Amino acid sequence: MKAQGSTPVITSALRRSLIITPIVFGFSLALPSRLAAQSFDEGIDYRVLRDPVPTGSPGKIEVLEFFWYGCPNCRSFERPLAAWKASVGPHVVFRKVHVSFREEGHQKLFYTLETLGQADRLSARVFDAIHVAKQPMNSLSMLKDWAKQNGIDPQQFEQSWASFSVQSQMKRANTLMQAHRIDSVPQLSVNGRYVTSPAMVGGSQARALQVVDYLVNLERTAKGI
């Protein structure tokens, strides 16, 4: 306690403690950041592809989500994934890749909507139709009625459904799935070099996206982007 009007006395021990304390405090602030960077382990939180897959976004870092409309975990991942997508910088390009695990109807629906420029607007409604309304959403006759209810001309929908463009996109998606060795969904690829998923990190969607950010930063540093 300092008496009024007196000059405080700083001992040499106290002076040393005042010098050391900020250094230690600064170290404690930096430590969690380094630990966070080291907490993502190859083979546990993500895997490295033996053969990197060429991307379609030269000069950018490409992130792919492999998903399936029939997957309930893919549906629940939509909201956090959309928030993550809104937060990334211009150096990242995000694309969705619909797999064809059990049947191709849902995959064909996605690429039909992509061709019509309606996938972003209507994918949430597709998920709801399948998982809430329990509609199969895989036959052309049903989908034409559904398209009409959602503001798409049924004839235009049918033309896109049968188009070469949709077939080509489906073939490309299957090639990407095989090249990335995707055996479950949702899974995320970073620049054709790394793959991670909520399942790999204990079921945490938030942590999976943190791993994606970590891998994006690895690629950004390596490429000087």
C-alpha positions in Angstrom: 0.0 0.0 0.0 1.3 3.4 -1.0 1.1 6.1 1.6 -0.2 9.5 0.5 2.6 11.8 -0.6 5.3 9.1 -0.6 7.4 7.7 -3.4 6.9 4.0 -4.1 9.9 1.8 -3.7 10.5 -0.7 -6.5 12.8 -3.5 -5.4 15.0 -5.2 -7.9 12.9 -8.4 -7.5 9.8 -6.5 -8.2 11.4 -4.8 -11.2 12.4 -8.2 -12.7 8.8 -9.5 -12.2 7.4 -6.5 -14.0 9.7 -7.2 -17.0 9.1 -10.9 -17.0 5.3 -10.9 -16.6 4.4 -9.3 -20.0 6.7 -11.7 -21.7 5.0 -14.7 -20.1 1.6 -13.2 -20.7 2.3 -12.7 -24.3 3.6 -16.2 -24.6 0.3 -17.5 -23.1 -1.7 -15.6 -25.6 0.3 -17.0 -28.6 0.3 -20.6 -27.3 -3.4 -21.5 -28.0 -3.0 -20.3 -31.6 0.0 -22.6 -32.2 -1.7 -25.5 -30.4 -4.8 -25.0 -32.6 -2.6 -25.2 -35.7 -0.9 -28.4 -34.5 -4.2 -30.0 -33.3 -5.2 -31.1 -36.8 -3.4 -34.3 -37.6 -2.9 -36.0 -40.9 -4.6 -39.4 -40.9 -7.0 -38.4 -38.1 -8.5 -35.1 -39.0 -7.8 -35.2 -42.7 -6.1 -37.4 -45.2 -3.7 -36.5 -48.0 -4.4 -37.9 -51.5 -1.6 -40.0 -52.8 -2.3 -38.7 -56.3 -3.5 -35.0 -56.3 -6.6 -34.3 -58.4 -6.4 -31.4 -60.9 -8.8 -28.6 -60.1 -11.0 -26.6 -62.3 -10.0 -23.3 -60.7 -6.4 -22.3 -61.6 -5.0 -19.6 -59.4 -7.5 -20.2 -56.7 -8.0 -22.8 -53.9 -10.9 -25.1 -54.7 -13.0 -26.6 -52.0 -15.5 -29.3 -53.0 -18.3 -30.8 -51.0 -19.3 -34.3 -51.9 -22.9 -34.8 -50.9 -26.1 -36.6 -51.6 -29.7 -35.3 -51.4 -30.8 -38.5 -49.7 -28.2 -38.0 -46.9 -29.7 -36.5 -43.7 -26.2 -35.4 -42.5 -25.7 -33.5 -45.7 -29.0 -31.7 -45.1 -28.0 -30.7 -41.6 -24.6 -29.6 -42.9 -26.2 -27.1 -45.3 -26.6 -24.2 -42.9 -23.1 -24.2 -41.3 -21.6 -24.8 -44.8 -23.4 -21.8 -46.2 -22.2 -19.6 -43.3 -18.6 -20.8 -43.9 -18.9 -20.1 -47.7 -20.0 -16.6 -47.0 -16.9 -16.0 -44.8 -14.2 -17.1 -47.2 -12.1 -14.7 -49.3 -11.8 -14.4 -53.1 -9.0 -16.8 -53.2 -11.4 -19.7 -52.5 -13.7 -21.3 -55.0 -16.5 -23.6 -53.5 -18.3 -26.2 -55.6 -20.8 -28.9 -54.7 -20.4 -32.4 -56.2 -23.4 -34.7 -56.0 -22.4 -38.4 -55.7 -24.3 -41.4 -57.1 -24.0 -44.0 -54.3 -27.3 -45.8 -54.5 -29.1 -44.5 -57.6 -28.6 -41.7 -60.1 -32.0 -40.0 -59.8 -31.0 -37.5 -57.1 -27.7 -36.8 -58.8 -29.5 -36.2 -62.1 -31.9 -33.8 -60.3 -29.0 -31.8 -58.8 -27.3 -31.3 -62.2 -30.6 -30.6 -63.9 -31.1 -27.8 -61.4 -27.5 -26.7 -61.9 -28.0 -26.5 -65.6 -31.1 -24.4 -65.1 -29.3 -22.1 -62.6 -31.7 -23.2 -59.9 -29.6 -25.4 -57.6 -28.8 -22.7 -55.0 -32.4 -21.6 -54.8 -34.0 -25.0 -54.7 -31.6 -27.4 -53.0 -33.0 -26.8 -49.6 -36.5 -27.5 -50.9 -35.2 -30.8 -52.4 -33.8 -31.8 -49.0 -37.1 -30.9 -47.3 -39.1 -32.9 -49.9 -37.0 -36.0 -49.3 -36.4 -35.8 -45.5 -39.5 -34.0 -44.3 -42.3 -34.8 -46.8 -40.8 -38.3 -47.5 -41.0 -37.9 -51.3 -38.6 -40.1 -53.3 -37.8 -37.2 -55.8 -36.3 -39.5 -58.3 -38.8 -40.0 -61.1 -39.2 -37.6 -64.0 -43.0 -37.4 -63.8 -42.9 -36.5 -60.1 -40.1 -34.0 -60.7 -41.9 -32.2 -63.5 -44.8 -31.5 -61.2 -42.5 -30.4 -58.4 -40.6 -28.2 -60.8 -43.8 -26.5 -61.9 -44.8 -25.9 -58.3 -41.4 -24.2 -57.8 -41.5 -21.9 -60.7 -39.7 -23.9 -63.4 -41.4 -24.7 -66.8 -41.9 -28.5 -66.8 -40.9 -28.8 -70.5 -37.7 -26.9 -69.9 -37.0 -29.1 -66.9 -37.5 -32.3 -69.0 -35.2 -30.9 -71.7 -32.4 -30.2 -69.2 -33.0 -33.6 -67.5 -32.3 -35.4 -70.8 -29.5 -33.1 -72.0 -25.9 -33.9 -72.8 -24.8 -31.2 -70.4 -26.4 -33.0 -67.4 -24.9 -36.4 -68.5 -21.5 -34.8 -68.8 -21.7 -33.2 -65.3 -22.8 -36.5 -63.8 -19.9 -38.3 -65.5 -17.5 -35.6 -64.2 -18.9 -35.9 -60.7 -18.4 -39.7 -60.7 -14.8 -39.3 -61.9 -14.1 -36.8 -59.1 -15.7 -39.1 -56.5 -13.4 -42.0 -57.6 -10.3 -39.8 -57.8 -10.9 -38.5 -54.3 -11.8 -42.0 -53.0 -15.1 -40.8 -51.6 -16.9 -43.6 -49.7 -19.3 -41.6 -47.5 -20.9 -38.1 -47.4 -20.6 -35.3 -46.6 -16.9 -35.1 -47.4 -14.8 -32.0 -48.3 -11.8 -31.8 -50.6 -9.3 -29.0 -50.5 -7.6 -28.1 -53.7 -7.5 -31.8 -54.9 -4.9 -32.6 -52.2 -6.7 -33.2 -48.9 -10.0 -34.7 -47.8 -11.8 -34.2 -44.5 -15.3 -34.7 -43.1 -17.4 -34.2 -39.9 -17.2 -38.0 -39.4 -13.4 -37.9 -39.4 -13.3 -35.3 -36.6 -15.7 -37.0 -34.2 -19.0 -35.8 -35.9 -18.4 -32.1 -35.4 -19.4 -30.0 -38.4 -17.8 -26.9 -37.0 -14.4 -28.7 -36.5 -14.6 -30.1 -40.0 -14.8 -26.5 -41.4 -12.0 -25.5 -39.1 -9.9 -28.2 -40.7 -10.9 -26.9 -44.1 -9.7 -23.4 -43.2 -6.4 -24.9 -41.9 -5.9 -26.8 -45.1 -6.8 -23.8 -47.2 -4.2 -21.8 -45.4 -1.6 -24.5 -46.0 -2.3 -24.4 -49.7 -2.4 -20.6 -49.7 1.0 -20.4 -48.1 2.5 -23.1 -50.4 1.2 -21.3 -53.5 1.8 -17.7 -52.3 -1.8 -16.7 -53.0 
